[in-house]
């Protein structure tokens, strides 16, 4: 009996390793984004649980002097910021797996293929969809025309231009789109490619226009709120450092703005990260929490990025603060309408993580493994409520945008 239990435990570890490797290979966006390494946060020896957070550092920004070598009055405080990465992305599946099917090494591969691998594929789709939704909602740069099905070279280059303006590095850029957008892009670019090229021959574009192009059917579908026009700033003095602004013109009692909605404010222009000169286009903002007007037509709206004027030194991201009654223009399309959001991003735009979980100590077995930054836990124990031996697979992770200006949506 003891030998059988040891074998089961050994196979549980093998299953966990196989599952973690398979999941890591199946999450396209997660693989492309920068992973939070173990040395970047203090790991809890007992594991993590949903609701925990880890702190991720953002590199400091500096203002470069150009008039004198005398630093007496120009010494800068190192403003290394940190953002919290909440561990709020969960994927879990439970099933009843007979003990005999786990008892022998020779059956592990068959058990994995028949029972575990399909569960991992479903978990991968869930993890990818959750991560992409959060990443896209955090991305405020946007090009394309909502409602259009055309993804042509100029649209792609407009996204590239926007990322370049924010000094995004030229390497490690990715472009995720679904098969509908890829069809449009291939058709629009067909004269640029030689027939017979492997990627083109298979119906997709590989590397082009500065990006590694990838198909992904799990992209975020953004649905606008009920209000997309007639909105204005209702604040006589928006302060530098504001991450919430007061807006007016929202339908009383029923008007909504949804998380992920992108808008601009009249006469609030983006500035160059180094020179702080206007870039010539209005700074886009994204709504970071759903908003519903109550008994009045105005509401506080949480936004990203935080608004920084010239008074903020190296953090400055706009040429002027919003004026009272300044017009707000929604960029994400018509009211109450859903639009697919393709996503361009640099590897460093987001941080993703997958963490070890708290494991029970008295279960029949409880193992976990990490492969390529992806952790999977596998637990088997008796359920007193159902009188069944339950096997479960669990994933816990999260994402935070640390350089959202190095990403851009392409709406369609």
C-alpha positions, 0 to 999 in steps of 0.5 A: 500500500505504501509503495502504491501511494509513493508511486501516485505521488511521483506521478502527480509531480510528473503530471504537474510538470507536464501540465505546466509545460503544456500551459506555458506553451499554449498562452501566446500573449503570456509568453510574449510579455515580460514575466515577473521573475522570482527575484523581483518580489518576495515570495511567500514560502507557503505559497500565494492565494487570490487577493495577494499582491506583489510589487513591480518596479518601474524604471525611473525617469530623468530630465536631461540638462542641456545648458550647464554642467553645474548640477548644484540646482539641478540634482534630481530625486530618483523617482523609481516608482512601483505598482501593485500587481494583484494576483486576481487571474484564476483558472481552476478545473476539478474532476473525478480521476480514478486512483488506479489510473494514476498508479503506474508510471506506464499509464501517466502519458495516457492519463495526461492525454485523456484527462489532463491535457484537455483541461489544460487547453481549456485553462490556457484559453481562460488565462489568455483571455483574462490576461488580454482583457486586462492588458487591452483595457489598460492600453490607451493608445488606439488607432483604426476606425471602430466598426471598420473591418479593414486592417491596412498597412497605414493603420498598422503604421499608425500604431507603430508611429504612436509607439515610436513617439513614446520612444518604444524600443524597436525590438520585441514588438508583437501584433495580436489579431484574430483571423478576421483581422488577419484576413483583412491584413493579408489581403491589404498587404498581398502586393508586398509579399512574394507568393510562395513565402511560407507565412503568406502561403499559409494565410498569415503574415509572419514578421512585417512593418516592425512587428511579429504578427500572431493570430489569437482568437481570444482578444478582448471585445470592448463594449461601450457604455450608453453614453459616447457624446455630449460629455465634458470636463466638469472641473474648474481645476484638475490637479496635476497627479489626478487619476480621477476626473469629474465629467458632465453630460452623462445621462442622469440615472442610466448613463454609463462609461465602461472600463476600457473606453478610450477618450481624448480631452480638447486641447490636452496634448501628449508630450515627448517623454524627454523633450516634453514638447507637444507631440501634436496629438491629443493624449488618449485616456482609458477608463479604468472602472465602470461608471454609472451616473446616479441622480445627476448627470456628472460622475467621477471617472477613474482614468489612466494615465495619471495626468501630469503637467509640467509642474511634475518634472520628468513625469510630465505627460500632457502640455496642459491640464484639462480646462473646465467644460473641455469636450471629451471625445470617445474613440472606441465607437458607438454607444452600447456596441462591441468592437474587437480590439487587436493589440500591438505591444512591446514585451516591456509594456506589461508584466505578467506572473504565475505564482506558487499556490498554498497547498494542503498538507494532508491531501492524498497528494498536492504537487505543483510545478513551474515551467517557463514562468507558468505554475500549475498545482495538482491536488487530489483529496476526498470530498466529504460533501460528495464522497468522491476523490476529486482531482483539481488543477489550479493556476493563479497569476496576474498582470500589470501595465508598467509601460502602457504607452508602449502598446496600442490597440487597433480597433475594428 
